[in-house]
């Protein structure tokens, strides 16, 4: 699902970087808060926007797991393949707009034809 994408605010970039560190992995909310270095009140609206545009998917864990472990049920999030590609491009554009060097893990600048 192609989309224009979210505003590339610093918190949004932090969430996307957390996902891109392990693009195939699933992360629950508290874990993402720690990885992105932000409170849940900032994280969850970003996750909702990313899920709405198709960059992120979520699922609830099996109820038996959290009952057996004696903790609240977790919702796991993962970045989609298309979301990872779009996130890398959007973050790279944000770095270039700020005239900062683009990190090596992001795509090279577009070449004008």
N, C-alpha and C positions, 0 to 999 in steps of 0.2 A: 504494500500500500504506500504509494508515494504521497508525500504531503509537503507543504511549505515548511512545516516544523515549528517548534516552539521558539520563543524569544530566547536567545542564548545569553541569559543572565549568568552571573558567576555561580549561583546555586544550581542552576540547571546544568551548567558545564560540570560542576563537581559530581552531580548524580550520574551524568553520562560517563564521566571518567571512571567512576566506581564500577559501572557496568562493563566498560571497555577494558578494564584491567583483567577481567575474566569473562569474555563475551559469551561463553557457553555455559556459565554457571548460573545457578539460581540463588537469590539472596532474599532474606526476609527483612521486614522493615527496620528493626533495631540494628541489624547488621549493616544495612545501607546507611542508616544514620551515622554509625561509627565510621564507615568507609568514606562517606562524603563529608563528615565533620559538621553535621548540622542537626538541629532539633527536629523531632517528628512533625511539628506544626509547619515546618518549611518543606520537609521531604514529601509528605503524602500528597499535597496539592500538585507538586511536580510530577510524581508518579502517576497521578490521575490524568494529567494532561498528556504525558508520554504514552500512557495506555490508550487514551482516546484517539490519538493520531496513529496508533499502530506501531510505535517504536518499541513498546514494552508489552509483555504479556504477563498475566498473573494466574495463580491457582492457589486454592486453599489446600493445606496439607490434610492427609487422611486423619479423621478424628481419633482413630485408635492410637495414633502416634502421640499426640499431645496429652491424651488421657493417661497413657502408659507412663509418660514422662512427668506428669503432674504439673503442666504449665498451660497457659492459654494457647489456643490454636493459632498457627502462623499462616500468613499469606506470603507465598513466594513469588518473586518477580524475576523475570529474565528479559534481556534485550533480544529483540528479533534480529534475524540476519539483515533485513532491510533497515531496521532501526540502527544497527551497529554501523552500517555503511553511511547512512544519512547523518548519524551523530558525529562520525569522524570528519565528514565533509563540513558540517556546520561548525564544529569546534575549530577546525583549521581556518575557516573563513573568519571566525571571531578573533583568532590570534592575529591573522593578517590585518584585520581592520584596526587592531590596536598596535599594529606595527611591531609585533613581538615575534621572535623566532618561533616557527612552528615546530613542536616536538617531533622527534624522529618517528614516533609510533603513529603519527597522523599522515595522511596522504600528501604527496608533493603538491605544490601550487599548480593550478590549471595552466596549461600552455595555450596561448592564444594562437589560433590558426590563421 
